[in-house]
Structure formats: C-alpha cells, structure tokens
C-alpha cells in the first residue's frame, strides 16, 4: 500500500516545501497539497526543488477557479520541475465557494469537470510532443494555441496523471470514465462507502468506457499517536470538524449509509441558530468511529488493514508533527505492508 500525507494548509510556501522534504525523508510515497489559503501548484514547484522521489499531488486544486489552459501550463511546469513526480488532482468545490470566494461561474459541475480533464490531458499531450494544441468538448473549446505558445517538445517526459476529487455517484462515474484516479473526501473515505459506492461505481464506468479502473486514494482524517492519551485532543478536533463538514448536503450520503439520515438537517439547524460551537457534540460516536480511524501507532496497521486491505491503492495518513523521523519511518513501513487494490 502506498502511504501519503497532507501538510498543514497554513504553512507558508517555503515552509510547506521544506515539510515535503521532511515527509520524503520519513519514507512517505506521496504528499497532498491542498488549496485553502495558498496556491498548491506554486508549492509543488517549490517542493520539486527540495525533493527527489516523493510524488507531489494537488489534492485538490479548484478547477473552476482557473482556465484549463492555465492548468495545463502549470501542471507541465510542475512535471518538468519534479522530473516526472507530479500529479494533478482537480476538484469542483461547491457552488457557494466558486461564486462567492472565486467570483467565477457555476454550472453543470460533472460535465465541466469531465471536460477539464479531457481538455487538460489533450493540451498536455500537445505540449509534451510539440504538436498542435487544441480541444473541443461539450463545454470547452480551445482553438487558438499557435506554436509560439506551445512550450514543447519535452522528449522523454510523461504527462502527469489527472485525478479528481469525487463524492457523489455521478462524479464517481465520470471519474471512472476519464480520470487516472479518484481522491476521496473525508466524508466518503470510510470502508463502507468505498466498498458499496466508490469502487463499484468506478469499476462499472471504467468497464463501460473500455479503460482500466482509476486508482483510489482514500483520505480519511486519521487520528493517531504514540499512546491512547495522545489521541484525545485530536479526536475531539476531528469530531468538531466532521460536525461542520456534515452540514454540507453534498457530503450527506454517508449519513444515509450509516442510518442517521436526519443528522445533516439537525447539524444545519444548529449551525444556523448557534454557529459552529457544539456541532461535534451532535455527531454520534458510531458515526465518528466509522468515518475517523482512531488508533495508536502500534494499533494503526491492523485497523487500517481491516478497513482498506485490497480496497484502495493509497491511504492518506498524516502523523502528528511532533513524531520523530525514526518513529514515523517505522509506522509508514508497517502501513506499507497492507495489501493494495
């Protein structure tokens, strides 16, 4: 099993790049670069200079805040700088964020993200080969890229894989048809959802499209530490975070599967009336247990093997920042023995 880690999204670009180098030294296979308060594509470029083998993956960059041509240029630059270690993870975000934070238009997210994937892949192929670039899909047309604006050719360079963040069935089916991989969200990374929804939807769509099934990168918010006493604070923080995340209707599918379909509305009512304080207390322990793996370093391999062995290709496990490099290397090595998909 490949093991990935996220990084603190509030680290500045130089500190984030340095953290990527630390994670590489611990033995991680991949690092996830999220889009919150910094640009993950810029961090990927900086991290490429400080690392040698670790995969640098945006997880995820907001596709609808950028043009597909710009994303193709940025992905190519990161692939060149990292000498083939970059992966472009794309996501839609939700309508309120696209319109209210990015001042961009929102429509038909499944179709538009599909066309972003297809268009970016076409542009990357042209930019790497040096051949004429262009693409026409249902929602996007690129027909004005003369040779002056083609950065290729780049002999011996492969195109970076394109992955998508997907939660709902239609987005998962789209990913199965066109993407190289899927990055799950913390609210659909539980074993039940992967087994009942994520994997079969991807496999079915890939088969229908006549292509291999995409990789599954599971992104649970793992709580771990050296002993039970070290888990309490992070467990409480994750409970509060899940209470907030589950106020979003798009993430409510897990509540249906866990038999608490009305919890989302109760959480939204609390948020409207009382704000974020106390949201976590409304989430039953059984829900947290299913969504948030919680175990000591010694217990973690067995817990994650029970949930994910043979079901996914990669798991995101961020160890506490205070973990020494030696201890981290031992934990990661033990996790890598879990069978992958």
Sine and cosine of phi, psi and omega as CSV:
sin_phi,cos_phi,sin_psi,cos_psi,sin_omega,cos_omega
0.00,0.00,0.73,-0.68,0.12,-0.99
-0.99,0.17,0.56,-0.83,-0.06,-1.00
-0.83,-0.55,0.78,-0.62,0.00,-1.00
-0.90,-0.43,0.28,-0.96,0.11,-0.99
-0.68,-0.73,0.57,-0.82,0.24,-0.97
-1.00,0.07,0.03,-1.00,0.11,-0.99
-0.75,-0.66,0.32,-0.95,0.03,-1.00
-0.85,0.53,0.89,-0.45,-0.09,-1.00
-0.92,0.40,-0.22,0.98,-0.01,-1.00
-1.00,-0.06,-0.03,1.00,0.12,-0.99
-0.89,0.45,0.70,-0.72,0.09,-1.00
-0.90,0.44,0.28,-0.96,-0.10,-1.00
-0.81,0.58,-0.70,0.72,-0.02,-1.00
-0.94,0.34,-0.65,0.76,0.04,-1.00
-0.91,0.41,-0.60,0.80,0.04,-1.00
-0.90,0.44,-0.66,0.75,0.03,-1.00
-0.90,0.44,-0.64,0.77,0.05,-1.00
-0.90,0.43,-0.61,0.79,0.03,-1.00
-0.91,0.42,-0.59,0.81,0.07,-1.00
-0.87,0.50,-0.65,0.76,0.04,-1.00
-0.91,0.42,-0.62,0.79,0.05,-1.00
-0.90,0.44,-0.68,0.73,0.00,-1.00
-0.91,0.43,-0.62,0.79,0.07,-1.00
-0.88,0.48,-0.67,0.74,-0.01,-1.00
-0.91,0.42,-0.48,0.88,0.04,-1.00
-0.96,0.27,-0.32,0.95,0.01,-1.00
0.95,-0.30,0.14,0.99,0.06,-1.00
-0.89,0.46,0.52,-0.85,0.05,-1.00
-1.00,0.09,-0.57,0.82,-0.10,-1.00
-0.58,-0.81,0.38,-0.93,0.15,-0.99
-0.79,-0.62,0.69,-0.72,0.02,-1.00
-0.99,-0.12,0.78,-0.62,0.00,-1.00
-0.93,-0.36,0.95,-0.31,-0.10,-1.00
-1.00,0.00,0.36,-0.93,0.10,-1.00
-0.97,-0.25,0.96,-0.27,0.08,-1.00
-0.74,-0.67,-0.96,0.27,0.00,-1.00
-0.88,-0.47,0.06,1.00,0.08,-1.00
-0.69,-0.73,0.32,-0.95,-0.01,-1.00
-1.00,0.09,0.91,-0.41,-0.06,-1.00
-0.92,0.40,-0.45,0.89,0.02,-1.00
-0.94,0.33,-0.57,0.82,0.08,-1.00
-0.92,0.39,-0.66,0.75,0.02,-1.00
-0.90,0.43,-0.61,0.79,0.04,-1.00
-0.86,0.51,-0.65,0.76,0.02,-1.00
-0.90,0.44,-0.70,0.71,0.01,-1.00
-0.91,0.41,-0.66,0.75,-0.01,-1.00
-0.92,0.39,-0.50,0.87,0.00,-1.00
-0.87,0.49,-0.53,0.85,-0.01,-1.00
-0.97,0.25,-0.35,0.93,-0.11,-0.99
-0.96,-0.27,-0.02,1.00,-0.06,-1.00
-0.79,-0.61,0.24,-0.97,-0.06,-1.00
-0.83,-0.56,-0.60,0.80,-0.14,-0.99
-0.78,-0.62,-0.37,0.93,-0.10,-1.00
-0.94,0.35,0.62,-0.79,0.07,-1.00
-0.97,0.23,0.74,-0.68,0.02,-1.00
-0.96,-0.27,0.90,-0.43,-0.13,-0.99
-0.79,-0.61,0.81,-0.59,0.15,-0.99
-0.97,0.26,0.76,-0.65,-0.11,-0.99
-0.53,-0.85,0.99,0.15,-0.11,0.99
-0.80,-0.60,0.36,-0.93,0.13,-0.99
-1.00,0.04,0.59,-0.80,-0.08,-1.00
-0.98,0.18,0.96,-0.29,-0.11,-0.99
-0.90,0.45,-0.67,0.74,-0.14,-0.99
-0.98,0.22,-0.03,1.00,0.11,-0.99
-1.00,-0.02,-0.01,1.00,-0.10,-1.00
-0.63,-0.78,0.35,-0.94,0.11,-0.99
-0.99,0.17,0.52,-0.86,0.05,-1.00
-0.89,0.46,-0.51,0.86,0.03,-1.00
-0.92,0.39,-0.70,0.71,0.05,-1.00
-0.88,0.48,-0.66,0.75,0.03,-1.00
-0.89,0.45,-0.60,0.80,0.03,-1.00
-0.91,0.42,-0.70,0.72,0.06,-1.00
-0.87,0.50,-0.73,0.68,-0.05,-1.00
-0.91,0.41,-0.65,0.76,0.02,-1.00
-0.90,0.44,-0.65,0.76,0.02,-1.00
-0.90,0.43,-0.69,0.72,0.02,-1.00
-0.86,0.51,-0.69,0.72,0.01,-1.00
-0.91,0.41,-0.59,0.81,0.02,-1.00
-0.93,0.38,-0.66,0.75,0.03,-1.00
-0.91,0.41,-0.73,0.68,-0.05,-1.00
-0.89,0.45,-0.57,0.82,-0.03,-1.00
-1.00,-0.01,-0.01,1.00,-0.02,-1.00
0.85,0.53,0.72,0.69,0.14,-0.99
1.00,-0.01,0.34,0.94,-0.06,-1.00
-0.94,-0.34,0.27,0.96,-0.07,-1.00
-0.98,-0.20,0.60,-0.80,0.13,-0.99
-0.74,-0.67,0.73,-0.68,-0.05,-1.00
-1.00,-0.09,0.95,-0.31,0.10,-0.99
-0.99,-0.14,0.83,-0.56,-0.07,-1.00
-0.92,-0.40,0.55,-0.84,0.10,-1.00
-0.58,-0.82,0.25,-0.97,-0.06,-1.00
-1.00,-0.05,-0.46,0.89,-0.30,-0.95
0.86,0.51,-0.19,-0.98,-0.01,-1.00
-0.94,-0.35,0.28,-0.96,-0.13,-0.99
-0.82,0.58,-0.71,0.70,-0.06,-1.00
-0.87,0.49,-0.59,0.81,0.00,-1.00
-0.95,0.31,-0.71,0.71,-0.02,-1.00
-0.89,0.47,-0.69,0.73,-0.03,-1.00
-0.99,0.17,-0.67,0.74,-0.14,-0.99
-1.00,0.01,-0.49,0.87,0.02,-1.00
-0.99,-0.12,-0.64,0.77,-0.10,-1.00
-0.97,-0.22,-0.15,0.99,0.00,-1.00
0.83,0.56,0.65,0.76,0.02,-1.00
-0.88,-0.47,0.28,-0.96,-0.05,-1.00
-0.99,0.17,0.47,-0.88,0.00,-1.00
-0.82,-0.57,0.78,-0.63,0.12,-0.99
-0.20,-0.98,0.55,-0.83,0.17,-0.99
0.64,0.77,0.90,0.43,-0.14,-0.99
-0.87,0.49,-0.62,0.79,-0.02,-1.00
-0.91,0.41,-0.76,0.65,-0.02,-1.00
-0.90,0.43,-0.66,0.75,-0.03,-1.00
-0.93,0.36,-0.64,0.77,0.02,-1.00
-0.93,0.37,-0.62,0.79,0.10,-1.00
-0.83,0.56,-0.73,0.69,-0.06,-1.00
-0.94,0.33,-0.49,0.87,0.15,-0.99
-0.88,0.47,-0.72,0.69,-0.01,-1.00
-0.87,0.49,-0.76,0.65,-0.04,-1.00
-0.89,0.45,-0.68,0.73,-0.04,-1.00
-0.93,0.36,-0.72,0.70,0.01,-1.00
-0.88,0.47,-0.67,0.74,0.02,-1.00
-0.88,0.48,-0.67,0.75,0.02,-1.00
-0.90,0.43,-0.69,0.73,0.01,-1.00
-0.91,0.42,-0.67,0.75,0.02,-1.00
-0.87,0.48,-0.67,0.75,0.03,-1.00
-0.87,0.49,-0.65,0.76,0.01,-1.00
-0.94,0.35,-0.65,0.76,-0.03,-1.00
-0.93,0.37,-0.55,0.84,-0.01,-1.00
-0.98,0.21,-0.62,0.79,-0.01,-1.00
-0.99,0.13,-0.40,0.92,-0.09,-1.00
0.99,0.11,0.09,1.00,0.00,-1.00
-0.99,0.15,0.25,-0.97,-0.02,-1.00
-0.82,0.58,0.63,-0.77,-0.08,-1.00
-0.95,-0.31,0.61,-0.79,0.06,-1.00
0.14,-0.99,0.33,-0.94,-0.01,-1.00
-0.31,-0.95,0.60,-0.80,0.10,-1.00
-0.71,-0.70,0.86,-0.51,0.02,-1.00
-0.80,-0.61,-0.08,-1.00,-0.04,-1.00
-0.87,0.49,-0.61,0.79,-0.10,-1.00
-0.90,-0.44,-0.09,1.00,-0.08,-1.00
-0.69,-0.72,0.65,-0.76,0.12,-0.99
-0.74,-0.67,0.82,-0.57,0.09,-1.00
-0.87,-0.49,0.95,-0.33,-0.07,-1.00
-0.67,-0.75,0.34,0.94,0.00,-1.00
-0.68,-0.73,0.92,0.39,0.03,-1.00
-0.78,-0.62,0.97,0.24,0.02,-1.00
-0.90,0.43,0.22,-0.97,-0.12,-0.99
-0.85,0.52,-0.46,0.89,0.01,-1.00
-0.86,0.51,-0.50,0.87,-0.05,-1.00
-0.98,-0.18,0.17,0.98,0.06,-1.00
-0.99,-0.11,0.89,-0.46,-0.08,-1.00
-0.98,0.20,-0.04,1.00,-0.07,-1.00
-1.00,0.09,-0.04,-1.00,0.02,1.00
-1.00,0.08,0.31,-0.95,0.07,-1.00
-0.79,-0.62,1.00,0.03,-0.07,-1.00
-0.91,0.41,0.69,-0.72,0.05,-1.00
0.99,0.15,0.01,1.00,-0.01,-1.00
-0.99,-0.16,0.75,-0.66,0.10,-1.00
-1.00,0.00,0.42,-0.91,0.04,-1.00
-0.95,0.31,0.60,-0.80,0.05,-1.00
-0.93,0.37,0.64,-0.77,0.10,-0.99
-0.86,0.50,0.48,-0.88,0.05,-1.00
-0.88,-0.47,0.87,-0.49,0.01,-1.00
-0.91,-0.41,0.33,-0.95,0.04,-1.00
-0.76,-0.65,0.52,-0.85,0.17,-0.99
-0.99,0.11,0.80,-0.60,-0.10,-1.00
-0.61,-0.79,0.66,-0.75,0.01,-1.00
-0.83,-0.56,-0.79,0.62,-0.11,-0.99
-1.00,0.07,0.32,-0.95,-0.09,-1.00
-0.85,0.53,-0.67,0.74,-0.04,-1.00
-0.91,0.41,-0.63,0.78,0.03,-1.00
-0.94,0.35,-0.61,0.80,0.06,-1.00
-0.90,0.44,-0.66,0.75,0.02,-1.00
-0.90,0.43,-0.65,0.76,0.06,-1.00
-0.87,0.49,-0.70,0.72,0.01,-1.00
-0.88,0.47,-0.65,0.76,0.04,-1.00
-0.87,0.50,-0.53,0.85,-0.06,-1.00
-0.99,0.15,-0.50,0.87,-0.15,-0.99
-0.72,-0.69,-0.35,0.94,-0.15,-0.99
-1.00,-0.02,0.30,-0.95,0.06,-1.00
-1.00,0.04,-0.27,0.96,0.00,-1.00
-0.15,-0.99,0.25,-0.97,0.05,-1.00
-0.83,-0.55,0.71,-0.71,0.11,-0.99
-0.96,-0.29,0.91,-0.41,-0.03,-1.00
-0.97,0.24,0.29,-0.96,0.05,-1.00
-1.00,-0.10,0.40,-0.92,0.05,-1.00
-0.81,0.59,-0.40,0.91,-0.01,-1.00
-1.00,0.01,-0.02,1.00,0.14,-0.99
-0.70,-0.72,0.51,0.86,0.03,-1.00
-0.98,-0.19,0.01,1.00,0.01,-1.00
-0.95,0.31,0.39,-0.92,-0.09,-1.00
-0.88,0.47,-0.61,0.79,0.00,-1.00
-0.88,0.48,-0.72,0.69,-0.04,-1.00
-0.93,0.36,-0.65,0.76,0.02,-1.00
-0.89,0.45,-0.67,0.74,-0.03,-1.00
-0.95,0.30,-0.64,0.77,-0.11,-0.99
-1.00,0.00,-0.42,0.91,-0.12,-0.99
-0.79,-0.61,-0.84,0.54,-0.18,-0.98
-0.88,0.47,-0.86,0.52,-0.08,-1.00
-0.89,0.45,-0.75,0.66,-0.02,-1.00
-0.91,0.42,-0.57,0.82,0.02,-1.00
-0.92,0.39,-0.71,0.71,0.04,-1.00
-0.88,0.47,-0.73,0.69,-0.05,-1.00
-0.89,0.45,-0.68,0.73,-0.01,-1.00
-0.90,0.44,-0.71,0.70,-0.02,-1.00
-0.92,0.39,-0.63,0.78,0.02,-1.00
-0.91,0.42,-0.67,0.74,0.03,-1.00
-0.88,0.48,-0.70,0.71,0.01,-1.00
-0.89,0.47,-0.54,0.84,-0.01,-1.00
-1.00,0.06,-0.06,1.00,0.01,-1.00
0.93,0.37,0.63,0.78,-0.03,-1.00
-0.65,-0.76,0.29,-0.96,0.04,-1.00
-0.91,0.42,0.50,-0.87,0.04,-1.00
-0.92,0.39,0.64,-0.77,0.03,-1.00
-0.91,0.41,0.37,-0.93,0.12,-0.99
-0.92,0.39,0.45,-0.89,0.09,-1.00
-0.90,-0.44,0.88,-0.47,0.09,-1.00
-0.96,-0.28,0.94,-0.34,-0.03,-1.00
-1.00,0.09,0.73,-0.68,-0.09,-1.00
-0.85,-0.53,0.84,0.54,0.08,-1.00
-0.95,0.33,0.47,-0.88,0.08,-1.00
-1.00,0.08,0.99,0.11,-0.09,-1.00
-0.94,0.34,0.71,-0.70,0.12,-0.99
-0.95,-0.31,0.87,-0.50,-0.02,-1.00
-0.50,-0.87,0.26,-0.96,-0.02,-1.00
0.00,-1.00,0.01,-1.00,-0.10,-1.00
-0.94,0.33,-0.42,0.91,-0.03,-1.00
-0.45,-0.89,0.16,-0.99,-0.06,-1.00
-0.87,0.49,-0.62,0.79,-0.02,-1.00
-0.89,0.47,-0.45,0.90,-0.04,-1.00
-0.99,0.16,-0.11,0.99,-0.10,-1.00
-1.00,-0.04,-0.35,0.94,-0.22,-0.97
-0.87,0.49,-0.76,0.65,-0.08,-1.00
-0.89,0.46,-0.71,0.71,-0.02,-1.00
-0.93,0.37,-0.58,0.81,0.05,-1.00
-0.87,0.48,-0.68,0.73,0.04,-1.00
-0.91,0.42,-0.63,0.78,0.02,-1.00
-0.91,0.41,-0.66,0.75,0.02,-1.00
-0.92,0.39,-0.58,0.82,0.04,-1.00
-0.89,0.46,-0.69,0.73,0.04,-1.00
-0.91,0.41,-0.67,0.74,0.02,-1.00
-0.88,0.47,-0.69,0.72,0.01,-1.00
-0.90,0.43,-0.61,0.79,0.08,-1.00
-0.85,0.53,-0.64,0.77,0.02,-1.00
-0.95,0.31,-0.73,0.68,-0.03,-1.00
-0.86,0.50,-0.62,0.78,-0.08,-1.00
-0.98,0.22,0.01,1.00,0.17,-0.98
-0.97,0.24,-0.26,0.96,0.00,-1.00
-0.99,0.13,0.88,-0.47,-0.04,-1.00
-0.82,0.58,-0.56,0.83,-0.03,-1.00
-0.89,0.46,-0.37,0.93,-0.02,-1.00
-0.99,-0.15,0.18,0.98,-0.13,-0.99
-0.99,0.15,-0.11,0.99,-0.03,-1.00
-0.85,0.52,-0.59,0.81,-0.01,-1.00
-0.89,0.45,-0.51,0.86,-0.02,-1.00
-0.93,0.36,-0.58,0.82,0.10,-0.99
-0.89,0.45,-0.72,0.69,-0.06,-1.00
-0.92,0.39,-0.48,0.88,0.00,-1.00
-1.00,-0.04,0.06,1.00,0.10,-0.99
0.99,0.16,0.36,0.93,0.06,-1.00
-0.78,-0.62,0.87,0.49,-0.12,-0.99
-0.90,0.44,-0.38,0.92,-0.03,-1.00
-1.00,0.05,-0.08,1.00,-0.08,-1.00
-0.90,0.43,-0.62,0.79,-0.02,-1.00
-0.86,0.51,-0.70,0.72,0.00,-1.00
-0.93,0.38,-0.61,0.79,0.05,-1.00
-0.90,0.44,-0.63,0.78,0.04,-1.00
-0.92,0.39,-0.65,0.76,0.01,-1.00
-0.91,0.41,-0.62,0.78,0.03,-1.00
-0.90,0.44,-0.67,0.74,0.03,-1.00
-0.89,0.45,-0.67,0.74,0.00,-1.00
-0.88,0.47,-0.66,0.75,0.02,-1.00
-0.91,0.42,-0.66,0.75,-0.15,-0.99
-1.00,0.02,-0.51,0.86,-0.14,-0.99
-0.77,-0.64,-0.05,1.00,-0.05,-1.00
0.98,0.17,-0.25,-0.97,-0.11,-0.99
-0.97,0.24,-0.41,0.91,-0.07,-1.00
-0.88,0.48,0.79,-0.62,0.05,-1.00
1.00,0.03,0.01,1.00,0.00,-1.00
-0.87,0.49,-0.67,0.74,-0.06,-1.00
-0.88,0.47,-0.54,0.84,-0.03,-1.00
-0.91,0.42,-0.36,0.93,0.00,-1.00
-0.99,0.15,-0.24,0.97,-0.07,-1.00
-1.00,0.05,0.88,-0.48,-0.01,-1.00
-0.87,0.50,0.52,-0.86,-0.01,-1.00
-0.86,0.51,-0.57,0.82,0.00,-1.00
-0.89,0.46,-0.57,0.82,0.04,-1.00
-0.93,0.36,-0.72,0.69,0.02,-1.00
-0.88,0.48,-0.68,0.73,-0.01,-1.00
-0.87,0.50,-0.62,0.79,-0.02,-1.00
-0.95,0.30,-0.60,0.80,-0.12,-0.99
-1.00,0.00,-0.58,0.81,-0.13,-0.99
-0.92,-0.39,0.98,-0.19,0.08,-1.00
-0.89,0.46,0.76,-0.65,-0.07,-1.00
-0.72,-0.69,0.89,-0.46,-0.05,-1.00
-0.28,-0.96,0.41,-0.91,0.12,-0.99
-0.95,0.33,0.19,-0.98,0.03,-1.00
-0.81,0.58,-0.68,0.74,-0.05,-1.00
-0.93,0.37,-0.56,0.83,-0.05,-1.00
-1.00,0.10,-0.36,0.93,-0.19,-0.98
-0.87,0.49,-0.70,0.71,-0.01,-1.00
-0.84,0.54,-0.68,0.73,-0.01,-1.00
-0.92,0.39,-0.65,0.76,-0.01,-1.00
-0.90,0.43,-0.73,0.68,-0.03,-1.00
-0.95,0.33,-0.54,0.84,0.08,-1.00
-0.90,0.43,-0.65,0.76,0.03,-1.00
-0.87,0.50,-0.60,0.80,-0.08,-1.00
-1.00,0.02,-0.56,0.83,-0.24,-0.97
-0.82,-0.57,-0.10,0.99,-0.05,-1.00
-0.85,0.53,0.80,-0.59,0.02,-1.00
0.96,0.28,0.03,1.00,-0.11,-0.99
-0.96,-0.29,-0.43,0.90,-0.05,-1.00
-0.69,-0.73,0.20,-0.98,-0.01,-1.00
-0.99,-0.16,-0.36,0.93,-0.08,-1.00
-0.37,-0.93,0.55,-0.84,0.02,-1.00
-0.80,-0.59,0.68,-0.74,0.09,-1.00
-1.00,0.01,0.87,-0.49,0.01,-1.00
-0.71,-0.71,0.98,-0.21,0.03,-1.00
-1.00,-0.03,0.89,-0.46,0.03,-1.00
-0.99,0.14,0.44,-0.90,0.04,-1.00
-0.81,0.58,0.61,-0.79,-0.06,-1.00
-0.86,0.51,-0.44,0.90,-0.03,-1.00
-0.98,0.22,-0.12,0.99,-0.04,-1.00
-0.91,0.41,0.77,-0.64,0.01,-1.00
-0.93,0.37,0.39,-0.92,-0.01,-1.00
-0.87,0.50,-0.62,0.79,-0.02,-1.00
-0.92,0.39,-0.73,0.69,0.02,-1.00
-0.89,0.45,-0.70,0.72,0.00,-1.00
-0.86,0.51,-0.69,0.72,0.00,-1.00
-0.87,0.48,-0.63,0.77,0.02,-1.00
-0.92,0.39,-0.67,0.74,0.02,-1.00
-0.89,0.45,-0.73,0.68,-0.03,-1.00
-0.89,0.45,-0.65,0.76,0.02,-1.00
-0.88,0.48,-0.65,0.76,0.00,-1.00
-0.93,0.36,-0.56,0.83,0.02,-1.00
-0.95,0.32,-0.54,0.84,-0.06,-1.00
-0.91,0.42,-0.33,0.94,0.00,-1.00
-0.97,0.22,-0.16,0.99,0.06,-1.00
-0.91,0.41,0.77,-0.64,0.01,-1.00
-0.89,0.46,0.68,-0.73,0.03,-1.00
-1.00,-0.04,0.02,-1.00,-0.07,-1.00
-0.89,0.45,0.00,0.00,0.00,0.00
